[in-house]
Amino acid sequence: MPVPTSAFGVVVLVVMLVPGLVYGLVRRGLRGFQYDDLTVDARIAQALVISVALDAVYVVAGGAWFASLVTFSGSEVAIQAPVPLSLAVLVGAVGVPALLAALRHSPYRFRRNETAREGASVRTSTEPSRLRQIARRMPLQLRRTVYYDSVPTAWDWAATNPSQRLVRVRLADGRFVGGFFGPGSYVSTYPEPRDLYLSHQYQMNDDGSFAGPIPGTAGLWLRVIDDYIVEFLEPPYTATELQETQDG
């Protein structure tokens, strides 16, 4: 999509896309990726639908006020009161869609407080704080009922673990390659194809066990295809011992 260069083009972009894009960003952060998020075209289509719906509400609620602040003359835009207009754009294009997405897709829901129904005389061995006592008497409680994660794939979850570890890969022909994933290593994540760079390559025995760092290794790059099996292993030695082994 080309980037608008005129003031009119910027206004059209903000009105037609930004509210829907903000809604989608908040939704993905709360509920994770869904099937409709896999392509850019689907995301833009969703953003357009949501933006048009919100814009229609804004026009009905404040169209006359907006028309008094902005005048169009060909491709030029004249703003009469920039500060109120900026606040309105911030609220309408960012605040409202973010709030709607949070209310619709939040994993937290109000549930009936069964403890309050049974009575407030319930005591525990450890006396709760005053705030907890008040919360227990409320008829409704805010509880997390649904669990989502914004990490799009299991590969992203496993490969981006910050811990230093050994990686063993069984290739399609049964051979093993591997090395140490530590400082200087890199892994690609969604939506890019899976590939892996290990800062230190290890010699591998036929049974898949590690024989030690290859002398003079500068790392190993590997594209992880579907026929490969990747294992992440905790090293059987401390970080100091590992550094001494790699330094020779």
Wavefront OBJ file of the C-alpha trace (Angstrom):
o trace
v 0.000 0.000 0.000
v 1.510 3.377 -1.003
v 2.244 5.870 1.753
v 0.109 9.044 1.409
v 2.077 12.229 0.783
v -0.711 14.840 0.891
v -2.656 16.074 3.902
v -5.881 14.737 2.407
v -4.303 11.310 1.942
v -3.165 11.235 5.578
v -6.684 12.100 6.737
v -8.170 9.329 4.615
v -5.619 6.832 5.991
v -6.392 7.763 9.586
v -10.136 7.629 9.058
v -10.288 4.413 6.999
v -7.592 2.231 8.557
v -6.123 3.345 11.883
v -9.120 2.540 14.158
v -9.395 -0.968 12.729
v -5.645 -1.555 12.885
v -5.550 -0.484 16.545
v -8.477 -2.797 17.307
v -6.665 -5.704 15.648
v -3.388 -5.041 17.481
v -5.084 -5.043 20.886
v -7.112 -8.137 20.025
v -4.019 -10.085 18.962
v -2.203 -9.004 22.110
v -5.028 -10.326 24.284
v -6.143 -13.440 22.407
v -3.199 -14.329 20.186
v -3.131 -14.938 16.446
v -6.176 -16.324 14.694
v -6.642 -17.776 11.237
v -7.740 -14.415 9.802
v -4.449 -12.824 10.919
v -2.260 -14.960 8.669
v -2.431 -12.674 5.627
v -2.024 -8.922 5.257
v -5.092 -8.709 2.996
v -7.293 -10.240 5.680
v -5.968 -7.838 8.309
v -6.604 -4.820 6.087
v -10.110 -6.052 5.271
v -10.902 -6.444 8.966
v -9.452 -3.011 9.699
v -11.616 -1.439 6.969
v -14.817 -3.030 8.272
v -14.169 -1.975 11.867
v -13.033 1.518 10.850
v -16.113 2.101 8.672
v -18.411 0.998 11.514
v -16.703 3.292 14.016
v -16.566 6.182 11.551
v -20.305 5.883 10.969
v -20.912 6.177 14.704
v -18.575 9.161 14.918
v -20.349 10.929 12.039
v -23.753 10.432 13.649
v -22.510 11.561 17.077
v -20.275 14.480 16.105
v -20.289 15.036 12.372
v -21.451 18.652 12.607
v -18.771 19.512 15.181
v -16.077 17.895 13.057
v -17.239 19.767 9.936
v -16.875 23.052 11.805
v -13.220 22.300 12.565
v -12.024 20.976 9.208
v -12.616 22.335 5.720
v -11.511 20.708 2.475
v -10.511 22.612 -0.645
v -9.448 20.231 -3.372
v -6.492 18.290 -1.988
v -5.880 20.849 0.786
v -7.130 20.604 4.352
v -7.673 23.639 6.592
v -7.887 23.012 10.347
v -9.606 25.659 12.466
v -8.838 24.273 15.951
v -5.900 21.836 15.856
v -5.749 20.999 19.591
v -9.387 19.845 20.029
v -9.188 18.045 16.704
v -5.976 16.238 17.691
v -7.538 15.091 20.952
v -10.636 13.902 19.099
v -8.504 11.933 16.600
v -6.462 10.409 19.419
v -9.571 9.297 21.272
v -11.504 8.162 18.208
v -8.704 6.462 16.272
v -6.777 4.953 19.194
v -8.598 5.151 22.517
v -12.070 3.951 21.524
v -11.030 0.967 19.337
v -8.436 -0.111 21.937
v -11.050 0.036 24.694
v -13.626 -1.871 22.625
v -11.084 -4.588 21.805
v -10.054 -4.872 25.449
v -13.674 -5.174 26.607
v -14.547 -7.705 23.903
v -11.468 -9.920 24.011
v -10.162 -9.571 27.557
v -9.615 -12.956 29.247
v -11.100 -11.491 32.443
v -14.828 -11.762 33.127
v -17.100 -10.823 35.988
v -18.421 -13.916 37.745
v -20.887 -14.315 40.579
v -19.147 -14.504 43.947
v -20.233 -17.797 45.476
v -18.562 -16.890 48.787
v -20.698 -13.767 49.088
v -23.844 -15.825 48.455
v -22.948 -18.260 51.227
v -22.337 -15.409 53.671
v -19.518 -13.148 54.723
v -18.766 -15.060 57.907
v -16.299 -17.415 56.199
v -12.967 -17.351 58.040
v -9.573 -18.734 57.171
v -6.604 -19.639 59.327
v -4.809 -16.539 58.080
v -6.845 -13.388 58.523
v -7.083 -11.657 55.106
v -6.475 -7.974 54.603
v -9.310 -5.468 54.803
v -9.342 -5.121 51.018
v -9.662 -8.890 50.559
v -12.505 -8.989 53.066
v -14.368 -6.320 51.106
v -13.710 -8.168 47.807
v -15.129 -11.376 49.250
v -18.375 -9.605 50.092
v -18.852 -8.194 46.576
v -21.592 -9.923 44.546
v -19.360 -10.012 41.449
v -15.649 -10.781 41.137
v -13.263 -10.191 38.231
v -11.690 -13.526 37.324
v -9.570 -14.789 34.477
v -11.646 -17.420 32.706
v -9.916 -17.783 29.340
v -6.202 -18.247 28.664
v -4.586 -17.188 25.420
v -1.052 -16.386 24.374
v 0.034 -13.939 21.721
v 2.948 -16.184 20.613
v 1.807 -17.352 17.143
v 3.529 -20.783 16.896
v 5.052 -23.463 19.110
v 8.374 -22.905 17.323
v 8.393 -19.260 18.420
v 7.633 -20.313 21.995
v 10.418 -22.887 22.181
v 13.086 -21.262 20.038
v 12.970 -17.834 21.685
v 13.591 -19.144 25.194
v 16.350 -16.892 26.563
v 18.218 -19.682 28.360
v 21.542 -20.952 27.012
v 21.256 -24.562 25.862
v 22.369 -27.240 23.477
v 20.429 -27.820 20.258
v 20.359 -31.166 18.460
v 18.813 -31.505 15.005
v 18.115 -34.832 13.316
v 18.128 -34.373 9.562
v 15.861 -36.169 7.110
v 18.594 -38.744 6.308
v 19.106 -39.625 9.985
v 22.344 -37.670 10.551
v 22.683 -35.332 13.506
v 23.966 -31.766 13.631
v 24.006 -29.541 16.656
v 25.699 -26.958 18.743
v 25.362 -24.419 21.494
v 22.644 -21.750 21.452
v 23.997 -18.847 23.475
v 25.266 -15.302 23.008
v 25.633 -14.586 19.295
v 23.037 -17.169 18.258
v 19.903 -16.252 16.347
v 16.548 -17.772 15.454
v 13.879 -16.555 13.028
v 10.249 -16.316 14.106
v 6.800 -15.976 12.548
v 6.045 -15.025 9.814
v 9.548 -15.746 8.453
v 10.579 -19.325 7.554
v 12.196 -21.252 10.409
v 15.977 -21.023 10.456
v 18.580 -21.225 13.177
v 22.093 -19.939 13.753
v 24.153 -21.555 16.524
v 27.157 -19.576 17.727
v 29.190 -22.785 18.318
v 28.903 -25.967 16.277
v 29.577 -29.286 17.995
v 30.851 -32.590 16.685
v 28.071 -35.176 16.847
v 28.347 -38.919 17.398
v 26.265 -41.346 15.369
v 23.831 -41.806 18.273
v 23.197 -38.068 18.512
v 25.375 -37.401 21.552
v 27.603 -34.334 21.680
v 31.334 -34.927 21.225
v 32.421 -31.364 21.979
v 32.907 -28.079 20.117
v 34.493 -28.231 16.677
v 37.913 -26.506 16.850
v 37.793 -23.053 15.286
v 34.002 -23.119 14.866
v 32.372 -19.859 13.811
v 28.842 -21.176 14.116
v 26.267 -23.212 12.221
v 23.351 -21.973 10.111
v 20.471 -24.320 9.416
v 17.098 -23.941 7.729
v 14.625 -26.029 9.725
v 12.298 -27.852 7.341
v 9.381 -30.126 8.188
v 11.425 -33.356 8.004
v 13.846 -32.203 10.702
v 13.485 -32.915 14.423
v 14.836 -30.196 16.717
v 15.655 -30.891 20.369
v 16.574 -28.314 22.997
v 18.724 -29.730 25.794
v 20.035 -28.351 29.057
v 23.860 -28.452 29.069
v 25.302 -30.921 31.633
v 27.851 -28.354 32.835
v 27.979 -24.857 34.259
v 28.396 -21.681 32.224
v 32.015 -21.357 33.380
v 32.848 -24.916 32.334
v 31.142 -24.316 28.989
v 33.198 -21.173 28.342
v 36.427 -23.005 29.205
v 35.474 -25.837 26.827
v 34.673 -23.464 23.972
v 37.881 -21.483 24.552
v 39.874 -24.705 24.429
l 1 2 3 4 5 6 7 8 9 10 11 12 13 14 15 16 17 18 19 20 21 22 23 24 25 26 27 28 29 30 31 32 33 34 35 36 37 38 39 40 41 42 43 44 45 46 47 48 49 50 51 52 53 54 55 56 57 58 59 60 61 62 63 64 65 66 67 68 69 70 71 72 73 74 75 76 77 78 79 80 81 82 83 84 85 86 87 88 89 90 91 92 93 94 95 96 97 98 99 100 101 102 103 104 105 106 107 108 109 110 111 112 113 114 115 116 117 118 119 120 121 122 123 124 125 126 127 128 129 130 131 132 133 134 135 136 137 138 139 140 141 142 143 144 145 146 147 148 149 150 151 152 153 154 155 156 157 158 159 160 161 162 163 164 165 166 167 168 169 170 171 172 173 174 175 176 177 178 179 180 181 182 183 184 185 186 187 188 189 190 191 192 193 194 195 196 197 198 199 200 201 202 203 204 205 206 207 208 209 210 211 212 213 214 215 216 217 218 219 220 221 222 223 224 225 226 227 228 229 230 231 232 233 234 235 236 237 238 239 240 241 242 243 244 245 246 247 248
